[in-house]
Amino acid sequence: MFKVSKPEMVNKTFRMPAELVERLNVVAQAQKVSLNNLGHV
């Protein structure tokens, strides 16, 4: 049986350089996750 984990989340707004966001998007797509869930991989 698998277990669904729901880690505690906090809503924050961050300003990041566009180049960094693009690089993070590439990594997220390679891992087949959303950018929001990239930290949980």
C-alpha positions as CSV (number, residue, x, y, z in Angstrom):
1,M,0.0,0.0,0.0
2,F,1.3,3.4,-0.8
3,K,1.2,6.4,1.5
4,V,0.4,9.9,0.3
5,S,2.5,12.5,2.1
6,K,1.4,16.1,2.4
7,P,4.2,18.2,3.6
8,E,3.4,21.5,5.2
9,M,3.4,24.3,2.6
10,V,3.8,28.1,3.0
11,N,2.7,30.6,0.3
12,K,5.4,33.1,-0.5
13,T,6.2,35.3,-3.5
14,F,9.8,35.3,-4.7
15,R,11.4,37.3,-7.4
16,M,14.1,35.4,-9.3
17,P,16.1,36.1,-12.4
18,A,14.3,34.8,-15.5
19,E,17.3,32.7,-16.4
20,L,17.2,30.9,-13.1
21,V,13.5,30.2,-13.5
22,E,14.1,28.8,-17.1
23,R,16.8,26.5,-15.8
24,L,14.6,25.3,-12.9
25,N,11.8,24.6,-15.5
26,V,14.1,22.5,-17.6
27,V,15.1,20.5,-14.5
28,A,11.4,20.1,-13.4
29,Q,10.4,18.9,-16.9
30,A,13.3,16.4,-16.9
31,Q,12.1,15.0,-13.6
32,K,8.5,15.0,-14.8
33,V,7.3,17.2,-11.9
34,S,5.9,20.7,-11.7
35,L,8.2,23.6,-10.8
36,N,6.3,23.9,-7.5
37,N,7.1,20.3,-6.6
38,L,10.7,20.4,-7.7
39,G,11.9,20.7,-4.1
40,H,10.3,17.4,-3.2
41,V,12.1,15.3,-5.7
